[in-house]
Amino acid sequence: MEDIDGGEMASELDREEEESATDLLRDRFRLCTISIAEAEAKQCGMEVSQPIMACISDLAFKFAEQLAKDLELFAQHAGRKSVNMEDVILSAHRNDHLAASLRSFGNDLKAKEPNLERKRKKSSRREDKVVRDVLRTPDY
């Protein structure tokens, strides 16, 4: 019985830690969003009320959450564990201008990136032995 209770307690602690981290990220995201909105409003000579700022911040966070879920699904559908630029471009498929801007940005990044050869997976010892046996010529 103690093992089950201990496991449940550990699971509950993990869940609480995850919720705490999520809350912290949400708060930081909202602060950044409000800061950006205030700066843009100031640049345009406008004032934005606090309730509107809070609404903009909440909408931006909800959009970011949904975008993250979509990107994760796109990567999983492609059989990958991580998101890549193609997933981000695919997420913008309904906005031609945004998709074109993202493609251009991706191409710029690729152009700046040094041409590195992809790392090859290490072959197993068994594969190495097969290759050596095939390449070995008997002495006559």
Disulfide bonds with the S-S distance in Angstrom:
none
